[in-house]
Amino acid sequence: MQHAIDPKIDCVFKALLGAEGNRRLLIHFLNAALGDDLPADPGGGTISTGCFLRSVSVRL
């Protein structure tokens, strides 16, 4: 199945993973992408929560 929206485009990526309503999708993506690189801890070495920070644009 082909989608009309390409998630590799920055604005689409931000819309999918940067929205508060998609928090679970972001956490799942980060756990899948980081996998074994996450440090082992009492929580099992996975990301389970997070918070969204307001983005700031800086002109150079």
Contact map, one row per residue, 1 for C-alpha under 8 A:
111000000000000000000000000000000000000000000000000000000000
111100000000000000000000000000000000000000000000000000000000
111111000000000000000000000000000000000000000000000000000000
011111000000000000000000000000000000000000000000000000000000
001111100001000000000000000000000000000000000000000000000000
001111111001000000000000000000000000000000000000000000000000
000011111101100100000000000000000000000000000000000000000000
000001111101100000000000000000000000000000000000000000000000
000001111111100000000000000000000000000000000000000000000000
000000111111110000000000000000000000000000000000000000000000
000000001111111000000000000000000000000000000000000000000000
000011111111111100000000000000000000000000000000000000000000
000000111111111111000000000000000000000000000000000000000000
000000000111111111100000000000000000000000000000000000000000
000000000011111111100000000000000000000000000000000000000000
000000100001111111100100000000000000000000000000000000000000
000000000000111111100110110000000000000000000000000000000000
000000000000111111110110010000000000000000000000000100000000
000000000000011111111110000000000000000000000000000000000000
000000000000000001111110000000000000000000000000000100000000
000000000000000000111110000000000000000000000000000000000000
000000000000000111111111110000000000000000000000000000000000
000000000000000011111111111000000000000000000000010000000000
000000000000000000000111111100000000000000000000000000000000
000000000000000010000111111110000000000000000000000000000000
000000000000000011000111111111000000000000000000000000000000
000000000000000000000011111111100000000000000011110000000000
000000000000000000000001111111110000000000000000000000000000
000000000000000000000000111111111000000000000000000000000000
000000000000000000000000011111111110000000000010000000000000
000000000000000000000000001111111110000000000110000000000000
000000000000000000000000000111111110000000000000000000000000
000000000000000000000000000011111110000000000000000000000000
000000000000000000000000000001111111110000000000000000000000
000000000000000000000000000001111111110000000100000000000000
000000000000000000000000000000000111111000000000000000000000
000000000000000000000000000000000111111000000000000000000000
000000000000000000000000000000000111111100001100000000000000
000000000000000000000000000000000001111110001000000000000000
000000000000000000000000000000000000011111111000000000000000
000000000000000000000000000000000000001111111000000000000000
000000000000000000000000000000000000000111111000000000000000
000000000000000000000000000000000000000111111100000000000000
000000000000000000000000000000000000000111111100000000000000
000000000000000000000000000000000000011111111110000000000000
000000000000000000000000000000100010010000111111000000000000
000000000000000000000000001001100000000000001111110000000000
000000000000000000000000001000000000000000000111110000000000
000000000000000000000000001000000000000000000011111000000000
000000000000000000000010001000000000000000000011111100000000
000000000000000000000000000000000000000000000000111110000000
000000000000000001010000000000000000000000000000011111000000
000000000000000000000000000000000000000000000000001111100000
000000000000000000000000000000000000000000000000000111110000
000000000000000000000000000000000000000000000000000011111000
000000000000000000000000000000000000000000000000000001111100
000000000000000000000000000000000000000000000000000000111110
000000000000000000000000000000000000000000000000000000011111
000000000000000000000000000000000000000000000000000000001111
000000000000000000000000000000000000000000000000000000000111
